[in-house]
Amino acid sequence: MSALSVALSAVVGVLVGAAARPVVFARSVPSPASFRSRCPHCGHSLLDRPRPLPVSGRCPQCDGRLGPAALSAEVTMGAAFAAVAAGGAAGWLAAAQYWLAACGVALAMIDLAVQRLPDVLTVPACAGTLVLLTAATVAGEPGSLGRAAAAAAVVTASFLLLSLVAGMGLGDVKLAPAIGALLGWTSWKSVLWGTVTGFLLGLVGAVLLLASGRGRRTQLAFGPFMVIGALAVTVTVS
């Protein structure tokens, strides 16, 4: 993959990150609340304006902090898109990788903010990934849709079991089909390494959280580790 293609993908990612910023702001609310549209500091209406949410991460009315930090959504999405481009995948598989990256970054930022993965993003992440992999099958791209579907079911069942015995969040369970399907498209080995990588990264995150002295007071957001692990493996092997 040429440096120009990676750079262009990064630019597209920055634009997608800017578009995702209002979604991250609106959905970064604790359960059972599901949506917000006003500044939590001054009540100024934010999402009914023709302009996107400011990339400064500040309310234009009171300058209070809202949503992701300045440029964080844009830079993170740009980096994720650049990584996908650097992996060299093409066609519908690449589209599935970009789709999971777009949904995954938004979900990860919400999870880090309020420790939840809302259905409004997990459902499209799963449905879109399966639709794009189906298109890859129709186009004759190398991979297996049957294995992708089976992997989605296996990973989801495993995460559901963990939610019952180890307290894993149901949001993680709802994201699991997209993770399993994308990894399963290539091989069962990818499924294994992608999920294991996510858990290893989560373990490192938990250790760092404990070392910071906040481990007993802060719930670990596992969604970001799921997304990073899956994308790292699928981009590497594609």
SVG drawing of the C-alpha trace seen along z (x, -y; Angstrom):
<svg xmlns="http://www.w3.org/2000/svg" viewBox="-33 -31 38 53">
<polyline fill="none" stroke="black" stroke-width="0.4" points="0.0,0.0 1.4,-3.4 2.1,-6.1 -0.3,-8.3 -3.2,-5.8 -2.4,-5.6 -2.4,-9.4 -5.7,-9.7 -7.3,-7.1 -6.1,-9.0 -7.7,-12.2 -11.0,-10.3 -10.7,-8.9 -10.3,-12.4 -13.5,-13.5 -15.4,-10.4 -14.1,-11.2 -15.6,-14.7 -18.9,-13.2 -18.8,-10.6 -18.1,-13.3 -21.8,-14.3 -22.7,-10.6 -20.1,-10.1 -21.3,-13.1 -25.0,-12.2 -24.5,-8.6 -21.9,-9.1 -24.6,-8.9 -25.1,-6.4 -27.8,-3.8 -30.8,-4.0 -30.5,-7.3 -29.8,-6.8 -29.4,-10.2 -28.5,-13.8 -28.6,-16.9 -27.8,-19.8 -24.6,-21.0 -24.6,-19.5 -23.2,-22.7 -25.5,-25.4 -28.3,-23.6 -27.4,-25.0 -28.9,-23.0 -26.0,-21.4 -27.3,-18.8 -30.0,-20.8 -27.4,-23.2 -26.4,-23.0 -22.8,-23.0 -21.1,-19.9 -20.1,-19.7 -17.0,-21.8 -13.8,-19.7 -12.5,-21.8 -14.6,-19.6 -16.0,-22.8 -19.5,-24.3 -19.7,-27.3 -22.0,-29.0 -20.2,-28.5 -16.9,-26.9 -17.6,-23.9 -16.0,-20.6 -18.3,-18.2 -17.8,-15.0 -14.3,-13.8 -11.3,-16.0 -10.2,-18.4 -9.4,-16.5 -9.3,-13.2 -12.1,-11.6 -10.6,-12.9 -7.1,-11.9 -8.0,-8.4 -10.3,-7.7 -7.6,-8.9 -5.0,-6.6 -7.4,-3.7 -8.2,-4.3 -4.5,-4.7 -3.8,-1.3 -6.5,0.4 -5.0,-1.1 -1.5,0.0 -2.8,3.5 -3.3,3.7 -6.7,5.3 -8.9,4.4 -12.5,4.7 -15.3,5.5 -13.1,7.0 -11.4,3.6 -14.8,2.0 -15.7,4.3 -12.5,3.3 -13.1,-0.4 -16.7,0.1 -15.6,1.9 -13.0,-0.8 -15.5,-3.6 -18.1,-2.0 -15.4,-0.6 -13.6,-3.9 -17.0,-5.6 -17.9,-2.7 -14.6,-2.7 -14.8,-6.4 -18.3,-6.0 -17.2,-2.9 -14.2,-4.8 -16.5,-7.7 -19.4,-5.8 -18.6,-2.1 -21.3,-1.1 -21.7,-0.1 -25.0,-1.4 -27.2,0.7 -27.4,-2.2 -23.8,-1.4 -23.3,2.2 -26.2,3.3 -25.0,1.4 -21.5,2.7 -22.6,6.3 -25.1,5.9 -22.8,3.9 -19.9,6.2 -22.0,9.2 -23.5,7.4 -20.0,6.3 -18.6,9.8 -21.6,11.2 -20.8,8.8 -17.1,10.0 -18.4,13.6 -20.6,12.6 -17.5,10.8 -15.5,13.9 -12.9,12.5 -10.8,15.1 -12.3,15.9 -15.3,17.9 -18.7,16.4 -19.7,19.6 -16.7,19.5 -17.3,15.8 -20.9,16.6 -19.8,19.6 -17.0,17.5 -19.5,14.7 -21.7,17.3 -18.8,18.9 -17.4,15.6 -20.8,14.3 -21.6,17.5 -18.3,17.3 -18.8,13.7 -22.3,14.4 -21.0,17.2 -18.4,14.7 -21.2,12.2 -23.0,14.9 -20.0,16.2 -17.6,13.2 -19.7,10.1 -18.7,9.1 -21.0,6.4 -23.8,7.2 -22.6,4.4 -19.4,6.4 -21.6,9.4 -23.5,7.4 -20.3,6.2 -18.9,9.8 -20.6,10.9 -18.9,8.2 -15.5,9.0 -16.0,12.7 -17.3,12.4 -14.4,10.1 -11.8,12.4 -13.5,15.6 -13.5,14.4 -9.8,15.2 -9.3,18.2 -10.0,19.8 -6.5,18.9 -7.3,15.3 -10.4,15.7 -8.2,17.1 -5.4,14.5 -7.9,11.6 -9.8,12.5 -6.7,13.4 -5.1,10.2 -8.1,8.3 -8.0,10.1 -4.3,9.6 -4.6,5.8 -7.5,5.7 -5.2,7.4 -2.5,4.8 -5.2,2.1 -6.4,3.6 -2.9,3.7 -2.2,0.1 -5.5,-0.9 -4.6,0.9 -1.1,-0.7 -2.7,-4.1 -4.7,-3.5 -8.1,-3.8 -8.6,-0.1 -11.0,0.5 -13.1,-2.6 -13.2,-2.4 -14.8,0.2 -12.6,1.3 -14.0,0.5 -13.3,3.7 -14.8,2.5 -11.7,0.6 -9.5,3.7 -11.9,5.9 -11.8,3.5 -8.0,3.0 -7.3,6.7 -9.6,7.6 -8.4,4.8 -4.8,5.5 -5.1,9.1 -7.4,8.8 -5.3,6.0 -2.1,8.0 -3.3,11.2 -5.4,9.6"/>
</svg>
